[in-house]
Amino acid sequence: MYPVGGGQPMSEISSQMSERNSVLIGYGLFLLGIFTGGLTTLIGVIVAHIRLEKVRGTLYESHYRNMILVFWVWLAVVVVAATIILASIGGAALSQIASWPVFSLALIPAGITVWVMLLAVAGAYIWYYWRLVRGLIQALDDKPY
């Protein structure tokens, strides 16, 4: 069925609105992730992976790709930062209780490492929210990311 005055079929318009709503919900899940310990972000990326195939060639494909990129980059940053911080703190602790020279060969003191990683994670937070808020605004304006 076509709307009055021609244009797109009603079923196509309702399909686009449904997909738009899915994208907006996805962004909402990502934005709530900080308050839920990442649970809603995990749900959001699963939805993005599932919906990506159905929206190939539409403006919503770029939004789902943005959500997927944000999730995997953020996960990588968190894993690397946590690993470096834990290794630095563990190395500092072992150098205090063990007299082996290998534990005292830390190139960067633990305190400096923690501060550098905290700054890196803060930068990643800014990047995370920048990508998501920008994508949300673009989706609300019916524009690709």
Phi, psi and omega in degrees: 000134180257143177291164179299133178091010178083197179103208183277150175298151181300322181295325178290320179296315180293328177294318178294320179294320178297317179292322177300316178298321178297319178295315180296321177295320178301313177298320178299318178298318179295317182293331177279350185305325181294330183271346183248013180070022178091358181297313180291330176295318177298317177297317180298319181287327176295315177299318180298318178296320180291316185282341186303317183295327183284343185248016179307131177086000179254171180291342181281343178300318181295328179290316178294322177296323177298314180298319180294316178299314181300316181298309186289324176293316180298317179299317179297317180297315181296316181295314180295314180297315180296320179296314181294317180296313180296320178294320180293314180293318178298318178296320178294319179294317180293327179291337178280329184256344181244146181262008179294137181293334183297330181283341180264009181266020180300131182282329181235129178300150184302319182298317179293319180300316181298316181294319178297317180292323177296321176294320178295318179293322177298319176297321178293324176299314180299315179298316180304306183287329176299311181297320183286317180292318177299316178297319178299316179296317178297319179294321178295330177271006181057045178239151175290161177292000000 
